Amino acid sequence: MVFVARIQVLNVFSSTIKDMNQAEKEEDQIILGDCVEIMRQMEPDSVDMIFADPPYNLQLRQQLYRPDLSHVEAVNDAWDKFDDFETYDQFTKDWLSACQRVLKPSGTLWVIGSYHNIYRVGTILQNLDFWILNDVVWIKSNPMPNFRGVRLTNAHETLIWAQKQRGTTYTFNHHNLKMMNDDLQMRSDWYFARCSGKERLKENGSRAHSTQKPLALLYRVLQVCTNEGDLVLDPFFGSGTTGAAARLLRRRFIGIDRDETYVRLAKERITGVTPLGEDFLLSQINPRREPRLPFGELIENGFLLPGTTLYFGENSALAAQVMADGSLMMDGKRGSIHQLGRQIKSGPVNGWTAWFYLDQVKGKRYPIDRLRQKLREYLSEKGDLES
Ligand SMILES: C[S@@+](CC[C@H](N)C(=O)[O-])C[C@H]1O[C@@H](n2cnc3c(N)ncnc32)[C@H](O)[C@@H]1O
């Protein structure tokens, strides 16, 4: 199905919230309106995860210029301006309370901010009984300099990750994240470049949105605490970065923004995103829950035949042969999928994701972990596997 038909763009001024709740549950939605009003009308306990990138209240009082007197495109938007801290705090309390109502008890919330607002947001969030799980520092490899040279370069932003209710079970894809991080536990300092270059959306030669976040950041956030099919809400949708990452990773999403131009921009942007093939989205890996399946069982059950060639990487020319005893042989070297992997590449290697087989029908290589998933399904259908 073409995605254009699947994104509902709703305008609260012309559609009622009833229309929204009646909209097919599976559909992604981009809603024009005030996020507090919209969330107050949504079903309670209905959302798996919220990513919020609210106005930072940057309090910029004057135009910024570089030393060569060229103008700096800063965040001077009306939506970022508040009369005083009290007004900002009330706004923060309102939208955080609305988020709390729509989150499932197992749900979690991310808020991103800078020194201008994150301490205020953090206090209010704790006062509302959200339970902080982590604060993550996004360190920018390409920060904007302090043009006037009066303080340090502000090179990071902070993300707070909190759960709706202390002590409930929530999604944390610990094992998937370790795999993404070369078998090391994922840490709370994240390095991403500011959104620039080709990724930055432009209109009439200028930035289409002043605070577009990098897609990589949202990709990471979604990997941390959501699974395929989960419903993600972004109450400050802007250019739709959360929706773009959600669509890519096959999560459902609702995005809200009160600016018509951004709603249009986000819709156009997300329409152009192709979701990853389902085959590449392995479900949550949790070795403690999933029964262990050694590599040899793939051979015993006919999922891999001795003599099959496996490749060390999706595009690599390095190849080994599967032996009848479950070892791999390459240029006279022999070992398990993990041992041989470690001989090729120093550091931790997970053989299940490092070695690829060629799917003859599709003419593509896939990690052998895909065969393990298929074997799991096959054995559990036969009743040979306890889950
Ligand atoms: C910091 S930007 C979000 C940028 C977004 N994360 C992205 O990557 O493009 C905040 C957005 O919130 C929107 N906004 C501000 N107040 C709002 C409100 N009360 N309800 C809905 N949207 C609001 C603004 O129009 C702006 O696009």
The ligand as a Tripos MOL2 file, in Angstrom:
@<TRIPOS>MOLECULE
LIG
   27    29     1     0     0
SMALL
NO_CHARGES

@<TRIPOS>ATOM
      1 C1         11.6210   22.0770   19.0450 C.3       1 LIG1
      2 S1         10.4560   21.9780   17.7680 S.3       1 LIG1
      3 C2         10.3700   20.2410   17.3880 C.3       1 LIG1
      4 C3         11.3060   19.8500   16.2630 C.3       1 LIG1
      5 C4         11.2010   18.3920   15.8460 C.3       1 LIG1
      6 N1         11.6660   17.5040   16.8690 N.3       1 LIG1
      7 C5         11.9570   18.1310   14.5650 C.2       1 LIG1
      8 O1         12.8690   17.2810   14.5320 O.co2     1 LIG1
      9 O2         11.6650   18.7930   13.5620 O.co2     1 LIG1
     10 C6          8.9780   22.3000   18.5930 C.3       1 LIG1
     11 C7          7.7260   22.2850   17.7240 C.3       1 LIG1
     12 O3          6.5980   22.3520   18.5830 O.3       1 LIG1
     13 C8          5.5700   23.0940   17.9750 C.3       1 LIG1
     14 N2          4.7200   23.5900   19.0740 N.ar      1 LIG1
     15 C9          5.0090   24.5490   19.9880 C.ar      1 LIG1
     16 N3          4.0160   24.6590   20.8870 N.ar      1 LIG1
     17 C10         3.0830   23.7300   20.5510 C.ar      1 LIG1
     18 C11         1.8550   23.3140   21.1030 C.ar      1 LIG1
     19 N4          1.3450   23.9120   22.1840 N.pl3     1 LIG1
     20 N5          1.1660   22.3140   20.5150 N.ar      1 LIG1
     21 C12         1.6560   21.7120   19.4020 C.ar      1 LIG1
     22 N6          2.8350   22.0580   18.8200 N.ar      1 LIG1
     23 C13         3.5360   23.0490   19.3930 C.ar      1 LIG1
     24 C14         6.2840   24.1590   17.1710 C.3       1 LIG1
     25 O4          5.4940   24.5730   16.0830 O.3       1 LIG1
     26 C15         7.5580   23.4210   16.7490 C.3       1 LIG1
     27 O5          7.4400   22.9000   15.4490 O.3       1 LIG1
@<TRIPOS>BOND
     1     1     2 1
     2     2     3 1
     3     2    10 1
     4     3     4 1
     5     4     5 1
     6     5     6 1
     7     5     7 1
     8     7     8 2
     9     7     9 1
    10    10    11 1
    11    11    12 1
    12    11    26 1
    13    12    13 1
    14    13    14 1
    15    13    24 1
    16    14    15 ar
    17    14    23 ar
    18    15    16 ar
    19    16    17 ar
    20    17    18 ar
    21    17    23 ar
    22    18    19 1
    23    18    20 ar
    24    20    21 ar
    25    21    22 ar
    26    22    23 ar
    27    24    25 1
    28    24    26 1
    29    26    27 1
@<TRIPOS>SUBSTRUCTURE
     1 LIG1         1 GROUP 0 **** ****
